[in-house]
Amino acid sequence: MDKGTKIYQEIVDELVNKSRNCVDANWAVKGEAKGTGKHIAELNKLFAKLTQEERETLAEYAADAYMSGIYDTLCELEWYIDCKDMIITVEGEELPTTKFEGIGNDFIGRRDGWEWNE
C-alpha cells in the first residue's frame, strides 16, 4: 500500500474514533459538565433534573450531532476536491480522496464496520 493511501486511511479511521468519543455526550451520561461559565452551570442544572435514561438519550443526540458535524465537514472538503480541484497532501504525499467511496462515505462506512479494500 502506498504512503498516501495509508495516511488517508489513518485519518479517516481517527475521525471515526473521535466520532465515538464526544465529550458533551460523556458529560450527559455522567450528569456533570466540566468547566466554568454560565452555560456549564445551566447544563448541570438540566442534567440534575433528568433521569439516567433521559441523560443517555440526550447523550445519543449529542454524539449523533457531533458525528454529523464531522461528516458535513468531510462532504464540504469533498465538494472542493470535486468542484474546485483541491488536493490534500500530507508529508508531500497526495491523499487518494477518491480512491474508495469519497471522504464522507468512507467515514460513514468505516463507522459502520466496513473494511478497507486494497
C-alpha positions in Angstrom: 0.0 0.0 0.0 1.4 3.4 -0.9 2.1 6.0 1.8 -0.7 8.4 0.7 -3.3 5.7 0.9 -2.0 4.6 4.4 -2.2 8.2 5.7 -5.7 8.7 4.2 -7.0 5.5 5.9 -5.4 6.5 9.2 -7.1 10.0 9.0 -10.5 8.5 8.3 -10.1 5.9 11.0 -9.0 8.5 13.5 -12.1 10.6 12.7 -14.2 7.5 13.3 -12.6 7.0 16.7 -13.1 10.7 17.6 -16.7 10.5 16.5 -17.3 7.8 19.1 -15.9 9.9 22.0 -18.0 13.0 22.2 -17.1 14.9 25.3 -20.6 16.5 25.5 -22.2 13.1 25.3 -20.0 11.8 28.1 -21.0 14.7 30.2 -24.6 14.0 29.6 -24.3 10.3 30.6 -22.4 11.2 33.8 -24.7 14.1 34.5 -22.0 16.6 35.0 -20.4 19.1 32.6 -16.9 20.3 33.4 -15.6 23.9 33.1 -16.7 27.3 34.1 -19.2 29.7 32.8 -23.0 30.2 32.9 -23.8 27.6 30.2 -21.9 24.9 32.2 -23.9 25.8 35.4 -27.1 25.8 33.4 -26.3 22.5 31.8 -25.6 20.9 35.1 -28.9 22.1 36.5 -30.6 20.5 33.5 -28.7 17.2 34.0 -29.8 17.1 37.6 -33.4 17.2 36.6 -33.1 14.3 34.1 -33.2 10.5 34.8 -30.3 8.4 33.7 -32.3 7.2 30.7 -33.1 10.7 29.7 -29.4 11.7 30.0 -28.5 8.7 27.9 -31.0 9.8 25.2 -29.5 13.3 25.3 -26.0 11.8 25.0 -27.0 9.9 21.9 -28.4 13.0 20.4 -25.1 14.9 21.2 -23.0 12.1 19.8 -25.1 12.0 16.6 -24.8 15.8 16.2 -21.0 15.5 16.7 -20.7 12.7 14.1 -22.9 14.7 11.7 -20.6 17.7 12.0 -17.6 15.6 11.1 -19.5 14.1 8.1 -20.7 17.5 6.9 -17.2 18.9 7.1 -15.8 15.9 5.1 -18.6 16.4 2.5 -17.6 20.1 2.2 -14.0 19.1 1.6 -15.2 16.6 -1.0 -17.1 19.3 -2.8 -13.9 21.4 -3.0 -12.0 18.3 -4.3 -14.6 17.5 -6.9 -15.6 21.0 -8.0 -12.5 23.2 -7.3 -9.7 20.7 -8.0 -8.5 20.8 -4.4 -5.9 18.2 -3.4 -4.9 17.2 0.1 -1.2 16.4 0.8 0.5 15.2 3.9 4.2 14.9 4.2 4.4 15.5 0.4 2.0 12.7 -0.4 -1.2 13.4 -2.2 -4.1 11.6 -0.4 -6.3 9.4 -2.7 -9.5 11.0 -1.6 -11.5 9.5 -4.4 -9.9 6.0 -4.4 -12.7 4.5 -2.4 -16.2 5.9 -1.9 -15.3 9.6 -1.1 -14.3 11.0 2.2 -17.7 11.4 3.7 -18.8 7.9 2.6 -15.6 6.3 3.7 -16.1 7.9 7.2 -19.7 6.6 7.4 -18.7 3.2 6.0 -15.8 2.7 8.4 -18.1 3.8 11.3 -20.5 1.1 10.2 -17.8 -1.6 10.2 -16.8 -1.5 6.5 -13.3 -2.9 5.8 -10.8 -1.1 3.6 -10.3 -2.9 0.3 -6.8 -3.0 -1.1 
